[in-house]
Amino acid sequence: MHKNARRVVEAARELGLDIEPQEFDEHTRTAEDAARTIGVTVGQIVKSLVFLVDDLPVLALVSGDNLLDEAKLAAAAGGGEVTRADANKVREVTGYPVGGVPPLGHAQPLRVFVDEDLCRHDVVWAAAGTPHCNFSIAPADLVRATGGAVCQLAR
């Protein structure tokens, strides 16, 4: 198992979750790629997106079939200006590369906002630290483990 995936497993364990990352030969960098590779719907893929709200990093966990509405994220975070973090900032605050950012186990604590559309599924799939490794989780466990605020984030 890749060292990044081991870090995610340990972070999950500390939060009371037992996850089993699966490695895939094909990359799962995009929601569409992940859904095709794993064999689930695009909506079951968790996109872990780092944004800056008034220059403070936050994590938006968005259903793979949705586009994030930045104004809704700003409102949920109680801020104004929203910009997408670049790849260097993403790695700095999460410790993981774009395309492999998990919803938990980050280098820095992040406020988390969870797209309510993820909760319509029994199981969702999230990155486990690399663009080739994912794990399944019940949305309720995802919300509990991340301390995320469930809100409407879709355009």
N, C-alpha and C positions, 0 to 999 in steps of 0.2 A: 504494500500500500504506500502511495506517495506520502512524503512527510507532511504536505499540506492537508491531505485527507486525515492523517493521524491526528493533527491538531484540531480539526473539526470534530472528530470522534471524541477526543478528550474534552473539548469545550461542551459538547452535547452531554457527555456523561456527568460533568460538573453541574449541569442544569437538570439532571434527572432523566435524561433521554438516552435510549440505547438505539443508535442508528447504525445502519450497515451500508456504507458507501459501495457503489458498484462502479467499476472502471469499464469504459467502453473503448473499442478500437477507434471509432469515429468520434470526432470532437462534438461537444454539446455546447458550444460557445453561444449560439443563438437559441431562442425559444423554439423556433421551427426545427433546427437541427436536433435539439434535445428531444423534442416530442417524437420525431421520426426515429431517432436512434433508440430511445427507451420504449417506444410503442404505446404512447399515451396521447391524449389530446393536447394541443398547444396551450389551452387554458389551464392545464395541470402543471405547467412549468412555472416555477417561481423565478422571476427576473429580480435579481438583487442589484438595485441601482443606487449609486452614491451621488447625491446632489449636495450643493451648498445652499443653505437658506440663510440669507444675511451673513454669508461667509462661514457659517458653522456647518460641518458635515452632518448629514442625516442619511439614513438608509430607507429606501422605498422598496418594499417587496410587492411586486406587481405581477398579476396574472399574465402569462405569456401571450394571451390573445388581446391584451389591452395595451394602449399607449398611455403613458403617464401624462396627466394634466398638471402642469407645473403650478398653475394658480391654485388648484385644489391641494397640492402638497404644501404650498406656502401657507394657505389658510389653516390646514391641519397642524402645521408646525408653529403657527402664530407669528409668522415672519412676512417679509415682503419680497425681496429680490431672490430669485431662484436661478442657479446656474448648474449645469451638469459638471461634475468633477472630471478632470482629465485623468488619463491612465496612471500618471505618476501620483496624483493625489489619492486615487482609489487604492493603489498599493500602499501608500503611506498610512492611510487611516484604517484599512482593513487587513493589510498584510498579505493580500492575495491579488492575482492578476485579473484584469477585466476578462470576463468569460468564465471565471472560476470562483467568483466571489460567493461565499456561502452566506446564509442569513444570520449566522452566529459565529462566535469565536474570533472576533476582530482584534486588531492590534490596539485600537482605541475604542472606548465606549461610544456607541452611537445611539441617538434617538431613532427608533424604528417605527415606520408607518406601514401598515399592511392593507393592501388592496382588498376590499370586502369581497370581490369576486373570487378570490382564492378560497373563501369559505364555502363556496357552493359545491366543492368537491370533497369526496371522502379521503382522498390521498392526493398530495401534490409532490413534485420532485424539485429539489434545489441542488445547486452546485455544491460540491464538497471540497473546494479548494483548488481545483484544476479544471481546465476545459474538457477533460475526459472522464470526470468522476462526479457522480450525483447520488443523492440519497432520497428515499421516500419518507414522508412524514404526514401525519394528519394535520390539517390546518389549525385545529384547536391547540395541538401541541406546539406548532410553529409560533402561534401568537403568545402562548404562555412562556415558551423558552426565550423568545426575543424581547418579551415585555412590550411588544408592538401595539400601537393604537390602531384598531381596525377602523378604516374610513374609506370613503369613496375617493379613489385616485384616478379612475379611468376617464379619458376624454369622451 
